[in-house]
Amino acid sequence: MSASHYELACLECGRSYRDADSGFFLSCPEHHRPSLLRARYAERRLTIHGENPGMFRYSDWLPVRRILKEANGPICYESSGLGGYLKLDNLFIAFNGYWPEKGALLESGSFKELEANAVCARVPSGESRRMVVSSAGNTGMAFLHVCTQNDVPVVVVVPESALGSLWTTTERSPLTTVAVLAGNVDYLDVIEAGKKLSEMETFYPEGGALNVARRDGMGTVLLSAVEHIGELPSHYFQAIGSGTGGIAAWEMSLRLREDGRFGRHAKMKLHFVQNSPFTIMTDAWRLSLPELPAVDERVSREQISSLYAQVLSNRKPPYSIKGGVFDALTDTHGDMYSVSMKEAEEAGELFQKLEGIDLHPAAQVALGGLIQAVRAGRIRRRESVLLNVTGGGSERLSREEKKREVKPDVVIHPGDNIEEIVTRNLVRI
């Protein structure tokens, strides 16, 4: 499989490109204003390749060079328990975690495994440099899992606060390295450290929201749901930190609408949820601001340190960028919500009682947003609703004794020379 089945379109200038054999584009090489690239596929209708494993049944709409043999995928089911409680006749759950009875086998426990699969499948064969992934937790675990399965060299950079929540279910490949940024740091600090590593010749950046494979990998959640439901849902709920997964759902919905077989009459309305007190995108959206206002860094750090769902903590998310969160919400007449720790915990307890499985904190936040919307009368009883459970089953993995502690290979302290530490400790290929 080659990269010939897709091209990359710059949303700002309209130019199109093809990925080079030796790498992949993260931004328009000829346009310097901030803009996302978007994958444009030769196949304009959704084709399902049932012979492919997991998420790669949707390979025509993934910007990948190969099919990963061990990849699992998203699952979707109609909820009777939670749906009945909320008085929603058509509530569908996209469960992305570990729940074998439902066919959910993402052993990282998170839908970030979908993006890791797609990104690794986009990497050219024979690439010997190490990919650099900056993560607040879940993304890092997913890449450790997928890169171990597929022998992809990677450095995962995480804040010290995330170390206690990192785990794998298999012995890590020697090609995977965990670098911990010590001290009072957050996700943005980790992103900046990752950029420094990526500038060295033996490394390259994974790209975050700029990587079309990351977004379209997570977009398979919507493809799985549409395959199950038969049409686009009217409403889509997800908790967001950077908003990349929400953008992914929007982009995939545009392709499905162009296909024409899954509903052209109305756009799927996006509902994004943040965890208070750190709600910079929610606050901006409610004020109809196309750009995020300047915020006090000290206040932001204090807010992030008190978050229930620590992964929802990007201080510079792709909100204003062309094709980003603001554009997605504007196009779909979407909405945003702020959910407290108490609301999230109560939502998680409700889900476990009615559906029978534990949720990650971010997924609890998403359900808290859905509950708010229902109580405010923003959803009609018969409208179809898709709740993206972005992570779950961690307690189940613990009971089955599948979790293995992740210990750091390198600890980077404030003031350390990152390049020197990398040269001394990480370059082992």
N, C-alpha and C positions, 0 to 999 in steps of 0.2 A: 504494500500500500504506500503511495506517495502523497505529497502535499498538493497534487494537481486537482483535487476535487473541490478546492476552495481558494478564494482570494480574500485579501484584507482591504476593506474600504475605510478611508479616513472620513470620519463624520463631519469634519470641519471643511476640508477642501475638496472632497469627493474623489481624490486619486485612489487607484487600486494597485495592490502589490501581491506578489506571491512570495511565500516564505522561501528563503534561500536554502540550498541543500545543507549548508553548514550551520544553520541557526534559525532563529525566528524573530520576527519584528514585534516590538512592544509599542511602538509609536510611529507616526508618519515620518519617514526620513527626510521629507521635503517641506514639512509644515511645522512651525514652531509654537503655534498657539495650542493650549491644552485641549486635547481631544482623544477620545477612545477610538481605537480601530474596531471594526466589526467584521466578523467572518461572513462572507457571502458564498453560499454553496451552489455548486453546479446543479444539484438535485433540489428542485424547489418544492417538491412534495415529500411529506414524511413517509419514509420507507423503513419498515422494521425488519431487521435481519436477525431472525430468531436463532440462527446458528451461531451467532456471536455471543460471548459471555457477558452477562450483566449489562452495564450501561452501554456497551459497544453494540448492542442491538440497534442503536441509533447512530451508527458510525458515519452515515452520510451527512449528518449535521454535527459532526465533531471535527475540529481542525487538527487531525492527528495523522501520523505517518505509519502507525502500526496498531494492531489490536493486542491489548494485554490479555494474556490467557487466564489470569487468576482474578480478573476484575469482577466485583459484584456491582449491583446497581440499586436504584431506589425502588421502593414499593409503595403502592397506594391502595387504600381500602375505604369503604364507606363506613362511617361511624354510626352505630345505633345508640350506644351508651351516652357518649358526650353529645351527640346530635339530639338525642331525646331530652337530655337535661337542658340544653340551650334552646330547645324548640326550633331546631333547624332540620328541615326535612331532607336536605341534600348536603350534609357535611362530609367531606372527604379528608382523610388524613394521609399526607405523604410522610411516611415514617422512614427516617434516615438514621439508622443506628443498628443495634443488635437485638433482634427479636426473632429467633429461628422459626417459631410457630407461624409467624406471618411471612416468612421468607426474607426477612431483613437480616443481612449477614455482613454489614459493614463493621468490621472488628475494631476499627478506630472509634466506633460509637458515634460518628459524625458524618454529615453530608460533605464535609471537607474532603473525604476520601474520594468523592466523585471528581472534584477539581484536581486532586493529586493524580488520579488515573489519567485524566485527559492531558494534563501538563506533561507527565512523563511519556505519554504516547506521542506527544508533539516533538519531544527532544530527538534530534537526528541520531541515527545509529552510529556508534563509534565515538560519540562525544565523551572525551576523557576529563574535561574540566568539571569542577564541582558546581552544581546549581546552588544558589543561596536563597533560602526561604526564611523570611522574617515572620514570626508568628506570636500571637498572644496565648497560644495553647493548642486548640483543636487542629488548626492547619498543620502545625508542626508534627503532631501525632500522626496525622493522616499521611504526610509525606514520609515520615520514618517507616510507616507500614508499607506503603506502595513502593518506595525506593528500595527497601529491603527485598521485596518480592521480585523486583525487576532489575536489580543490580544497577541502579542509577545513582551515581555519586552525588551527594547532597550535604550541605551544611545547613542545619536548622538553628536559627538564632531566636532565643526566647528570653523574656525577662526572668529574673530570679524568682519573682512571685509566682510564676507559672510552673516552676520545676516540680513542686509537690503534686501537681495534677497531671503530669506527663506519664504515660505508660505505653507499652506495646504488648502484643499478644504472642510475639515470636522473638527469637534472638535477633538482635540487630545485625545487619550487614556491616562489615568493616568499612564499606564505602559511605556509611552514614555517620555524620558527626553532629553532636549537640554542643552548641556554644551558648553559654549562659551569660547574660549581661547583668552584672551584680549591682546592688544598690537600689535606691528609690527611683526606679525607671518604669516606663510604661511602653505600650505598643509602638508609639511614634519613635521613642528612643531606639527601640529594636530595629525599626525600619531604617533609621539613619545609620545604625551600625552595619546593617546588611548592605546598604549602598556602598559603604567604604570597602567591605570585603569584595563586592562585585566588581570594583574598579581594578582589582588585581588580575593579572593575565591568566591565572589558573582557576578563575571563578567566573560565573556569569549570573545575572539576576533572573530569578523566576518571574518577577514582574508584577505580582499582585493583581489588582484590578485591571491593569493594562494588558494582561495576558488573556487573549481571546479563548484559549483552551480552558483556563480557570473558569471563566464565566459560562461557556457553553457546556462544560462538564457539570456544573451545578444546574444548568438549565435542563438537564435530563430529568430532573425532578418533575418539571411540568410535562415533559413528553410522556413519562410514565403515568402521570395523572390523566392526561388526555387519552392515552391508550386505554385506561381503565374506565373513564367516565364516558368517553365518546365525543366530548366537546370541551371547549375551553370553559373553565369555571367562571362564574360572574365575579367572584372575589378571591383574592389571594392574600394570605397573612403570613408574615415572616418577621422575626426579630432581626435587626441589623446593627452591625458595628461600623463597618466600612460601607455597607450597602451593596457590595459586589454581587451577593446572591440574589438580591432584589432586582438589580439591573439585569442579571442573567435571566430571571423569569420573564421580565419585560421583553427582552430581545427575542427569547424563544416564542413568546406569544405573538410577536410580529410575524415570525416565519409561519406559524400555524394559521394566522389570519390570511396570509398570502396564499397558503395552500388552499384554503377555501372550504375544506371539508369539516372543519371543527368550529364553525361559527364566525360569520363575518358581520353579524348584526350589531354587536356591541363589544367594546374592549373590556378585557379583564381588568377590574379595578384593583390596584395595588394598595395594600394596607401594611405599612412598615411600623415596627414597634421598637422603641428604645427603653433602656433600663434607667430610671431616674436614680440619682440626680444628674447623670451625664447624658443630656438629651440635646446636643447642639443642633442636630439636623431637625428634630421635631420642633424645636423652638423657632428655627429659621423658617421652616415650612409653614407653620401656623401664622407667621408674620408675612407670608408670601414673598420671602426674600430669595432671590436667585443665587445669592452667594452667602456663605457663612460669615457672620460678623466676627470681628476680632474678639477673642476671649482672653481672660487673664490666665496665664499658664499655671500659676500657683493654684488658682481655684479649680482649674480643670484637673490637675493632678490629684487634688484632695477629693474631688468628686469621683474620679476613677478608682481611687484607692478604697472607696466605700461601696463600690458596685457589687451587687449580688452576682451578676453574670459578667465576670471580668473580661470575657472575650469580646464584649460589646463596647470597645473602648478606644476607637481610632480618633485621635484629635484632628487629623487632616484627611477626612474621608473624601471619596470622589463624588461630592455633592454637586459642585458647580460645573465641573468639566463637561464638555460637549458629550452628550450621550450618558450622563451620569444620573444620580438619584433625582435631582430636581427635574430633569427632562422626563424621566420615567413617570414620576408622580404627576407632572403637568399633562403628559399625553394621555394618561388613564384616569384623570380626575381623582387621583388617589388621596390617601390620608395617612397621617402619622399619629402615634400614640405614645404616651409615657406611662410606664408601669413600674410600680414600686416593688421593693423586695417582698413585702408582705403579700401584695397581689400575686406576684410570681410564685411564691411558695404555696399559696392557697390554690393556684391554678395547677401546679404540679401535683399536689395531693389529690385534687379532683380528677386529673387525668389517670393517675395510678389507680384510683378507686373505680373509675368507670371504664377504663380501657385495659388496665392490667399490666402496665409497664411504667418504669421510671423515665423521667425526662431530664435532659441536661438543663441547667439554669437558663440558657438562652431560649430554649424551646418553651420553658415555663413562661418566660416573658412574652413570647409570641401568643401563647394561649391567653395570657392576661389581657393582651390587646384585643383579641377576638371577643372575650367576655365583655370588655368595655363597649365594643362596637354593637354587640347584640343588645346590651342594656340601654344604649343610647338610641336604639331603633334605626341604626344605619344599614341593617340587613333585613330583607324580607324573608319570611319563613321558608318560602319555596325556592329562593335563589340558591344556586350551587356555590359552595364555599370550599376552598382548598386551604387547609392549615399545613404549612410546611414545618414539620417537627424536625428541626435541623440536627438533633442529637438525642439519643436515648439508649437505654439498655446497659448503662454503666454498672448499675447494681447487679444486673444479671451476669455480666462478665466477671464481676468480683465473686459472686456465688459459685461460678463455674471455675474459679481460680485460674482464669486466663490471663490476668494482668501481670505484667512484669515491670518492675520499677525502672525508670530511665535515669541514668546517672550522667552528669555532664562530662564531656571530654575536655572541655576548655571553659574556664571562667574568666571573663573579661571584667576588670574593675575600672571604675572611673579614673581617667587619666592614663590608662594603659595605651600603649602603641598597638593598635589592632593589627596593623600589617605585620609587625614583628612577631606578635603572638601567633598569628595565622601561619607565618612562615615556619615558626619553630614547632608548632603543634598539630596543624591541620593538614599540611600538604604531604599526604602519604601515598598518593597514587603513583 
